[in-house]
Amino acid sequence: MASDGDAAAVAALGISGGGNDWAPLRRNLPLLAPEEVELAKLLLSEGQSHLFEHWPEPGVDDEKKRNFFDQVRRLNSSYPGGLASYIQNARKLLADSKAGKNPYDGFSPSVPSGEVLTFGDDNFVSLEEAGVKEARHAAFVLVAGGLGERLGYKGIKVALPRETTTGKCFLQHYIESILALQEASCKLVEGECSTKIPFVIMTSDDTNALTVKLLESNSYFGMEPSQVHILKQEKVACLADNDARLALDPNDKYKIQTKPHGHGDVHALLYSSGLLEQWKSTGRKWVLFFQDTNGLLFNAIPSALGVSATKGYNVNSLAVPRKAKEAIGGITKLTHVDGRTMVINVEYNQLDPLLRATGHPDGDANCETGYSPYPGNINQLILEIGPYMEELKKTHGAISEFVNPKYTDSTKTAFKSSTRLECMMQDYPKTLPPSAKVGFTVMDTWLAYAPVKNNPEDAAKVPKGNPYHSATSGEMAIYRANSLILRKAGAQIADPVVDTFNGQEVEVWPRITWSPRWGLVFKDVKAKVHGNSSVSQRSALVINAKNITIEGLTLDGTLIVNAKDEAKFNVTGHVENKGWTIQHVDHKDTSEKEEIRIRGFKFNKVEQLELNY
Ligand SMILES: O=c1ccn([C@@H]2O[C@H](COP(=O)(O)OP(=O)(O)O[C@H]3O[C@H](CO)[C@H](O)[C@H](O)[C@H]3O)[C@@H](O)[C@H]2O)c(=O)[nH]1
């Protein structure tokens, strides 16, 4: 029971409902600055007195007590509406979760219609052209705050090699692609064009220092440092129970345990950064969001941006055909009983229950095409900046949240471990008015999507026919895409062989890779590949140049072509050497680097021809 003194002190602090057990805090009040007392009031009034239960008398751990309030201050300022909102939202979502409330209550799903593109046809080529034209009005935003727990890689994912023929990492490839778009787009303008496409990277405490180091130690991979903006997302407080009592860190009782809030934070961070106004005032029209490890993504950007521009989409999500149960959300049209409709991503863990609950007894199943009828969201979003800013003015970037507690039993009264609220960037359209133009663009998976998310053990367990989403499949997908693009451009590219690495059966195509400046869009590739050229299956071809043409080349081995800037050269004739052989590596072989182990192979560089112009 609180003493009369406690009650008086509570009243003096103006706290209602703070509970009776705040005596440990009361004794420590003299230590706190006025602003810290305000934060304490906030916590007490939200039922968080347990956070102070263990606080000893003043004089013991005073520094730690102050640090506790530093953290509370950060948690309070980084969440739209502050900690009180966070706790209140959590209480509501936890109650809904306990009651088993369906977040899609009242909605029935149906298959939406969108733009379906075919690589290389006239429509695709003209959309690519439109997209390149628009690119100088774009800004790119990479969400890279995730640790990649499923992959289990120790470093940051953007530092992983996209492919190991050149060893260029994802971040280098992304930056080179943006710079190539910038150059190509500027070229279409009469007179001088000094556009620098802005590039934002959202990091978190888990990834920030390593991301900055990667950029700085590589001179920003050729981008001007002023073009790059880092926005760091904060984690959110963990929740210990259904009353949304905040969890203390098991290793430090003066710290609130925190976990990532999800990629949805990117909208609130962009809103508060002031960058959107700056971009709008310098003529930006589009904000393109993308994720950390899709090595094929930039194959899809020009045409998708072309779709946004020609269709006037406020929101355009990129999608690929989706295999049922594949760990990517399904783009779904939801119709409410009251008539409202929206086209939105339904996350992969929610699609099956939603379908079963709405008269589809097979749930998330493939249809006669062998794919789910719902296109798979690859979380590449293109937003039109004007309507985006209008919406953010209203929401301040807050995105609808969800909670996913793992309960100890069916009474749903206790959690196995603390949980937290999460949000996803693709939920942005949920708050849009019905007049918003929300669309999506579907492309072939081989062209547009090959993420690196799963560790070798988990990838090897993926049901046959479903994609592995591993470092092995991510790299092989790049060779496959480049081989198919060259084939479409008229070159004879040998068929792949099938091999197994880290328990995953994959197609091994010739190891063909080029810099984005060489083959930004299909038209560029077509213009640079002439005559009867061929590449054998065991070959590797690296084109690290802008204006190299290939004419009558027969390659059986390894050829690397480097050229400076605008140097023009035609690569031709018969090139044959022992080349680079592929050596299997076991993922448990700790004598190999982790980047190599997780893909299950490395190149044995026996012989090559390197041409430098
Ligand atoms: O707090 C976070 C969590 C994640 N990320 C970043 O968000 C991206 C996506 O994270 P995951 O790869 O873990 O995402 P999921 O695989 O869970 O799913 C997401 O990506 C899929 C496609 O790859 C589908 O589109 C799916 O609908 C979408 O939620 C990554 O770049 C990651 O670094 C953050 O920036 N902050």
The ligand as a Tripos MOL2 file, in Angstrom:
@<TRIPOS>MOLECULE
LIG
   36    38     1     0     0
SMALL
NO_CHARGES

@<TRIPOS>ATOM
      1 O1         14.0030   -2.8650  -38.7460 O.2       1 LIG1
      2 C1         14.3300   -3.1240  -39.9060 C.ar      1 LIG1
      3 C2         14.0780   -4.3720  -40.5150 C.ar      1 LIG1
      4 C3         14.4620   -4.5550  -41.8290 C.ar      1 LIG1
      5 N1         15.0740   -3.5560  -42.5050 N.ar      1 LIG1
      6 C4         15.4390   -3.7380  -43.9230 C.3       1 LIG1
      7 O2         14.2700   -4.0780  -44.6270 O.3       1 LIG1
      8 C5         14.5610   -4.9290  -45.6970 C.3       1 LIG1
      9 C6         13.6750   -6.1500  -45.6630 C.3       1 LIG1
     10 O3         13.9390   -6.9380  -44.5430 O.3       1 LIG1
     11 P1         13.8350   -8.4990  -44.6480 P.3       1 LIG1
     12 O4         14.7120   -8.9370  -45.7840 O.co2     1 LIG1
     13 O5         14.0420   -9.1040  -43.3340 O.co2     1 LIG1
     14 O6         12.2940   -8.6220  -45.0630 O.3       1 LIG1
     15 P2         11.3580   -9.8510  -45.2010 P.3       1 LIG1
     16 O7         12.0260  -10.9310  -45.9870 O.co2     1 LIG1
     17 O8         10.7720  -10.2320  -43.9060 O.co2     1 LIG1
     18 O9         10.1620   -9.3040  -46.0870 O.3       1 LIG1
     19 C7         10.1440   -8.1750  -46.9270 C.3       1 LIG1
     20 O10        10.7700   -8.4260  -48.1750 O.3       1 LIG1
     21 C8         10.1250   -9.4150  -49.0210 C.3       1 LIG1
     22 C9         10.8060   -9.3510  -50.3610 C.3       1 LIG1
     23 O11        12.1780   -9.5180  -50.2810 O.3       1 LIG1
     24 C10         8.6610   -9.1730  -49.2220 C.3       1 LIG1
     25 O12         8.4340   -8.0670  -50.0370 O.3       1 LIG1
     26 C11         7.9550   -8.9310  -47.9000 C.3       1 LIG1
     27 O13         6.6320   -8.5790  -48.1840 O.3       1 LIG1
     28 C12         8.6840   -7.8200  -47.1430 C.3       1 LIG1
     29 O14         8.1050   -7.5550  -45.8680 O.3       1 LIG1
     30 C13        16.0540   -5.2330  -45.6230 C.3       1 LIG1
     31 O15        16.7090   -4.4340  -46.5530 O.3       1 LIG1
     32 C14        16.4070   -4.8630  -44.1960 C.3       1 LIG1
     33 O16        17.7290   -4.4300  -44.0370 O.3       1 LIG1
     34 C15        15.3230   -2.3410  -41.9180 C.ar      1 LIG1
     35 O17        15.8670   -1.4410  -42.5570 O.2       1 LIG1
     36 N2         14.9470   -2.1640  -40.6360 N.ar      1 LIG1
@<TRIPOS>BOND
     1     1     2 2
     2     2     3 ar
     3     2    36 ar
     4     3     4 ar
     5     4     5 ar
     6     5     6 1
     7     5    34 ar
     8     6     7 1
     9     6    32 1
    10     7     8 1
    11     8     9 1
    12     8    30 1
    13     9    10 1
    14    10    11 1
    15    11    12 2
    16    11    13 1
    17    11    14 1
    18    14    15 1
    19    15    16 2
    20    15    17 1
    21    15    18 1
    22    18    19 1
    23    19    20 1
    24    19    28 1
    25    20    21 1
    26    21    22 1
    27    21    24 1
    28    22    23 1
    29    24    25 1
    30    24    26 1
    31    26    27 1
    32    26    28 1
    33    28    29 1
    34    30    31 1
    35    30    32 1
    36    32    33 1
    37    34    35 2
    38    34    36 ar
@<TRIPOS>SUBSTRUCTURE
     1 LIG1         1 GROUP 0 **** ****
